[in-house]
Amino acid sequence: MGIRRYIANSDNTITNAFASNLSIRGTGSNMGASDILEVFSIYGQTSSSAGYSTEESKTLINFPISTVIADRTSGNIPASGSVNFFLKMYNAIHSSTTPSKYTLIVAPISSSWTEGFGLDMDEYKDLGYSNWLSSSSTTKWNTAGGDYLNIPGGDFLVGNTSSQYFNLGNEDLEVDITAQMEKWINGSIASNGFGIFLASSMLNDTRSYYTKKFFGRDSEFKLYRPNIEARWNSQVADERGNFFISSSLLSTENVNTIYLYNYRNGKATNIPSIGQGLVYVKIYETLGGSASSMPIAGGVTVANTSVVTGGWFSVGLYTASFAYTGSSSTIYDVWQNGSTIFHTGTINTITYDASSDAELPRYVLNIKNAQAKYFQNDKPRFRLFVREKDWNPTIYNIASTEIESSIIEKSYYSLVRVQDNFNVIPYGTGSAQHTLLSFDVSGNYFDFDMSILEKGFMYGLKFAFDIQQNGNIEEQPYIFKFRVEE
C-alpha cells in the first residue's frame, strides 16, 4: 500500500480580530481546543485617523514528525526521493459567508509553540497560549502573528509549492510539502509545523475575505482531520504470469521482470548471504539430464549473456529482468549465488501476436477474498479476479479446477464512503502512482491498512484500468462494499 497518513498532533487559530464590541482585539485569545480552524481577513470594520482597520486570523498546525522518522527507519515508507508528502486539510461547511478567489499560503513555522485549551471563536474570551502575540506562556513571537521561514521578495516557501488558489472558496487544501518534510526528517530544520494564512495581496486588499474554515484535529469526523499523506508507488510488477516471448512487434516490452519472494512465517526476510546485494538467475528450457548442466545458450538476452544478474527490490524481495528469445512454452528460472541454489521456478511463456480487431476488451471483476466486515487493525491483501467479459472457455478451461485471472498491468483502486460517496482515497494516477495495483502469477492485488478508515461506516472499492498504458484510465462498472468495525 503506497499510502500512509499522519494526523496532526496540535493545532490552533490565532487572531487580532475585534470582538463584537469593536473595541477589544483578540490578540491574547487561544482556540487550541476547538474542532474548527479558521483563516480570514476583515477590512474596514472601524476607522480612525490612521485609516480603516484590518483584522486577520491564521491557523497553526503541527504533526508527529518523530513517527514519520520511525516509519522510514523501519521501512514503512520509502527513502528520500521515492516518496511524496502532501498536507491535506478539509473544508468545513458553516453558516457564515465564504470568500472566493483567494490564495492561502502554507509556511513552515520557525519557532516552537504550544497548542492551548481555548474554545471561544466568536468573542475571543478564552485567553491562553499560543496566541497572536506569543508562541507560549514564556515566549513572544518575534513578529505578531507568528514567525515563519521566508524568502526575500516573496511570501513564503514550502519546497516547490507555497500556496493554493481557491476559486470557489469551499475547496479542500492539498499542497505538496515534500521538500520541507525531508528537511524535518533529516533534522536540518526543526519541525514546528505550518502556518496557513491569506497571501499578502489579499491582506492588502480593500475588501474582506471572511471566512475559510477547516476541520481540526479534534473533529469527531476522523476522515476530515488534517493530515500529512505520504504517497509512493508500491507496485510489485511480477510478470511471471504474463511473460511474453520476445517479438519483433514489441520493443522495450520484450523485457520481462520476475521476482523471488523470501518469506518466513509470513514475514519478508532478506536472504542472509545476499542481503541487499546481487542474485543470479539461470534460465533453462529443460530440467534434468545433460540439459540441466547448462543454461539456455542464446535464449536469454541480457547484455549478451545467458546468466541474468538480479538484485534486491525490498525486504525479502529480489528481482531480475530479461528478454527470452527462445520458443519453449515453459522455461525454468534457477535463482542462485555461486553454487548455492535458492529456488527453482516455472514460467509459462506467451507468444505475442498482433490483431485485426481494434476493439478493446471488456472485463468482469471480483475480489476473490473479500469479506463483508473488517476491523481497524486489519491489513488485508485484496486479490482481484479479472476475466474478459466475452470470454469463451475451452474444454481445458472447463476441466480446470481454477480459472486463471487476467493480469492488468496498469490498474488502480479508489475508495469511497458509501453513505455520502465521499472520496476517501481518489485514484492515484499522478506522478506518485500510489494506488497502482501489484500483480504476480495469481493476478492483481494490493494491501490496505484499515486504520485509515473511520469505524461504523460502509466503504466501497472501485477500480480503473489503463488498458493501453497511455494514461487514459477507464473506471470499471463495479463497486465492492465492506464495513469497518472497531
Protein Blocks (a to p, Z undefined) as FASTA:
>chain_A
ZZdcdddfbdcdddfbdcfkomaccklbccklbcbdcddddehkbccfkbpcdddddddd
dddfklmmmmmmnopaccehiaccdddddddddfbdcdehiaddddddfbdcdebjafbl
klopagcdddfkbgbfkbccfbghiacdddehiabdehjbfbdcdfkopaccdddfklmm
mmmmnopaccebjaddddfklmmpccdcdddddddfkbcblklpccddddddfbdcdfkl
mcccddfkbcklmpccddddddeehiacddfklomaccdddddfbeghjllmpccehkac
gehiabdcdddfbghiacdddddfbfbfbdcddddehjbcfbdcddddddddddfbfbdc
ddddddfkbcfbdcfkbccddddddddfklccdfklmmpmbdcddddfbdcdddddfklo
pafbacdfbfnopmbccddfkoccddddfklpcghiacdddddddfkonopacddfbdcd
ddddZZ
